[in-house]
Amino acid sequence: MKKNLITAVLMTIATTILLGIIYPLVVTGLAQLLFPRQANGELLEQHGKLVGSSLIGQGFTSPAYFHSRPSAAGNGYDAANSNGSQLGPTNQKLVDRVKADVAAAQADNPGAPVPIDLVTTSASGIDPHITPAAAAFQIRRVAAARKVSEAEIEKLVQEHTQNRQWGFLGEPRVNVLELNLELDERFPLTPAK
């Protein structure tokens, strides 16, 4: 019995050191060496200032920016509280919110069908991407707010449209934060006089 207890304690210590300390340090070191941008959260900077991560969605409300999907995470886009709304499709609160979002979107682009991802939350609540259709839906509003042609904004959206990963995984998508940062670089907003 005593021999088994000593063996169990020694195995616990050995596996804790090996799998709890050495293995994580090796994996972290390799990640930093081979994939430093990804290992550090794909952080984005603009003019030397940290503005976010390409992996976590942010809310944009100005008409001069592309809007992200709605968020159900905490108070909105809260990575510490990542979650969907947990509301079923017949829940009146969800139905009312989606109707209000559809009405707001149609005010920006009357007569055009509203892409579903502009009015529904993702499972995580912090999805950084929208579909190319959702980006195209917003081109008119963004172009008008920035006083540039719709063709120029459409070209920028096409440049930021990512295809399926490895040609078959996922769907084409547009990273909203990266697109909005590029908007500010190419078509800066002029301050009101």
C-alpha positions as CSV (number, residue, x, y, z in Angstrom):
1,M,0.0,0.0,0.0
2,K,2.8,2.4,1.0
3,K,4.7,1.6,-2.3
4,N,1.6,2.4,-4.4
5,L,1.0,5.7,-2.5
6,I,4.6,6.8,-3.1
7,T,4.3,5.8,-6.8
8,A,1.1,7.7,-7.2
9,V,2.5,10.9,-5.5
10,L,5.7,10.7,-7.7
11,M,3.7,10.2,-10.9
12,T,1.5,13.2,-9.9
13,I,4.5,15.4,-9.4
14,A,6.2,14.1,-12.6
15,T,3.2,14.6,-14.8
16,T,2.4,18.0,-13.3
17,I,6.0,19.2,-14.1
18,L,6.0,17.6,-17.5
19,L,2.5,18.5,-18.7
20,G,1.7,21.5,-16.5
21,I,5.0,23.4,-16.9
22,I,7.4,22.0,-19.5
23,Y,4.9,21.2,-22.3
24,P,3.1,24.6,-22.1
25,L,6.4,26.5,-22.1
26,V,7.6,24.5,-25.2
27,V,4.4,25.0,-27.1
28,T,4.3,28.7,-26.2
29,G,7.9,29.2,-27.2
30,L,7.3,27.4,-30.5
31,A,4.2,29.5,-31.2
32,Q,6.1,32.7,-30.4
33,L,9.0,31.7,-32.7
34,L,7.0,30.3,-35.6
35,F,3.7,32.3,-35.5
36,P,4.3,35.4,-33.4
37,R,1.4,37.5,-34.8
38,Q,-1.1,34.7,-34.3
39,A,0.2,33.7,-30.9
40,N,-0.2,37.3,-29.6
41,G,-3.8,37.6,-30.7
42,E,-3.4,39.1,-34.2
43,L,-3.4,42.6,-32.7
44,L,-3.9,45.6,-35.0
45,E,-2.3,49.0,-34.7
46,Q,-3.0,52.2,-36.4
47,H,-0.5,55.1,-36.2
48,G,1.3,53.2,-33.4
49,K,-1.8,52.8,-31.3
50,L,-3.4,49.5,-30.5
51,V,-6.9,49.5,-31.9
52,G,-8.1,45.9,-31.5
53,S,-7.6,42.3,-32.7
54,S,-8.6,40.9,-36.1
55,L,-10.1,38.0,-34.2
56,I,-12.6,39.9,-32.0
57,G,-15.4,42.0,-33.4
58,Q,-16.1,45.6,-32.4
59,G,-19.1,47.7,-32.7
60,F,-19.2,50.6,-35.2
61,T,-22.1,53.0,-35.2
62,S,-20.9,55.9,-37.4
63,P,-22.4,55.9,-40.9
64,A,-18.8,56.4,-42.2
65,Y,-17.9,52.9,-41.1
66,F,-19.0,49.4,-42.0
67,H,-21.1,47.9,-39.2
68,S,-20.4,44.5,-37.6
69,R,-22.9,41.8,-36.7
70,P,-24.9,42.6,-33.6
71,S,-23.4,41.2,-30.4
72,A,-25.0,39.4,-27.6
73,A,-21.8,39.1,-25.6
74,G,-22.1,41.0,-22.3
75,N,-22.6,44.7,-23.1
76,G,-21.6,44.1,-26.7
77,Y,-18.4,42.6,-28.1
78,D,-17.2,41.7,-24.6
79,A,-14.6,39.0,-25.1
80,A,-14.7,38.1,-21.4
81,N,-18.4,37.3,-21.8
82,S,-18.5,35.6,-25.2
83,N,-21.8,34.0,-25.8
84,G,-24.8,34.1,-28.1
85,S,-28.1,35.4,-26.9
86,Q,-29.6,32.0,-26.0
87,L,-32.9,33.2,-27.3
88,G,-34.9,30.8,-29.4
89,P,-36.4,31.8,-32.8
90,T,-39.9,32.3,-31.3
91,N,-38.7,34.4,-28.4
92,Q,-40.5,37.8,-28.6
93,K,-37.5,39.7,-27.4
94,L,-35.4,38.3,-30.2
95,V,-38.1,38.9,-32.8
96,D,-38.5,42.5,-31.7
97,R,-34.8,43.2,-31.8
98,V,-34.4,41.7,-35.2
99,K,-37.4,43.6,-36.6
100,A,-35.9,46.9,-35.2
101,D,-32.5,46.0,-36.7
102,V,-34.1,45.3,-40.1
103,A,-36.0,48.6,-40.0
104,A,-32.8,50.5,-39.2
105,A,-30.9,48.7,-41.9
106,Q,-33.6,49.4,-44.5
107,A,-33.5,53.1,-43.6
108,D,-29.9,53.1,-44.8
109,N,-30.6,51.2,-48.0
110,P,-34.3,51.3,-48.8
111,G,-35.7,48.6,-51.0
112,A,-32.7,46.3,-50.7
113,P,-33.0,42.9,-48.9
114,V,-31.1,43.0,-45.6
115,P,-28.4,40.3,-45.3
116,I,-29.2,38.1,-42.4
117,D,-25.8,38.5,-40.7
118,L,-26.5,42.3,-40.2
119,V,-29.5,41.5,-37.9
120,T,-28.5,38.2,-36.2
121,T,-25.8,37.6,-33.6
122,S,-23.1,34.9,-34.0
123,A,-22.7,32.0,-31.6
124,S,-19.8,33.7,-29.9
125,G,-21.2,37.2,-29.9
126,I,-17.9,38.6,-31.0
127,D,-17.6,37.5,-34.7
128,P,-15.2,39.9,-36.5
129,H,-16.5,39.1,-40.0
130,I,-19.5,39.8,-42.1
131,T,-20.5,38.3,-45.4
132,P,-19.6,40.0,-48.7
133,A,-23.3,40.6,-49.1
134,A,-23.5,42.4,-45.8
135,A,-20.5,44.6,-46.8
136,A,-22.1,45.3,-50.2
137,F,-25.3,46.3,-48.5
138,Q,-23.5,49.1,-46.6
139,I,-21.4,50.5,-49.5
140,R,-23.9,53.2,-50.4
141,R,-24.0,54.6,-46.8
142,V,-20.3,54.5,-46.3
143,A,-19.5,56.1,-49.6
144,A,-22.0,58.9,-49.0
145,A,-20.6,59.6,-45.5
146,R,-17.0,59.7,-46.7
147,K,-17.9,61.6,-49.9
148,V,-16.3,59.1,-52.3
149,S,-17.7,57.0,-55.1
150,E,-19.5,53.8,-54.4
151,A,-17.1,52.1,-56.9
152,E,-14.1,53.1,-54.8
153,I,-15.6,51.6,-51.7
154,E,-16.7,48.5,-53.6
155,K,-13.2,48.0,-54.8
156,L,-11.9,48.3,-51.2
157,V,-14.5,45.7,-50.0
158,Q,-13.4,43.3,-52.8
159,E,-9.7,43.7,-51.7
160,H,-10.7,42.8,-48.1
161,T,-12.9,39.8,-49.0
162,Q,-11.3,36.6,-47.8
163,N,-12.1,33.4,-49.7
164,R,-12.8,30.0,-48.1
165,Q,-9.9,28.7,-46.1
166,W,-7.9,26.3,-48.2
167,G,-10.6,26.7,-50.9
168,F,-13.3,24.6,-49.2
169,L,-13.6,25.5,-45.4
170,G,-16.0,28.2,-44.3
171,E,-17.6,30.9,-46.4
172,P,-16.2,34.1,-48.0
173,R,-16.0,36.9,-45.4
174,V,-14.9,40.4,-44.7
175,N,-13.1,41.4,-41.5
176,V,-14.9,44.6,-40.4
177,L,-12.1,46.1,-38.3
178,E,-9.5,45.6,-41.0
179,L,-11.8,47.1,-43.6
180,N,-12.6,50.1,-41.5
181,L,-8.9,50.7,-40.7
182,E,-8.2,50.7,-44.4
183,L,-11.1,53.1,-45.0
184,D,-9.4,55.6,-42.6
185,E,-6.1,55.2,-44.4
186,R,-7.4,55.6,-47.9
187,F,-10.4,57.9,-47.4
188,P,-9.9,59.8,-44.1
189,L,-12.8,61.6,-42.7
190,T,-12.6,65.4,-42.9
191,P,-13.4,67.2,-39.7
192,A,-16.6,69.2,-39.6
193,K,-16.0,73.0,-39.9
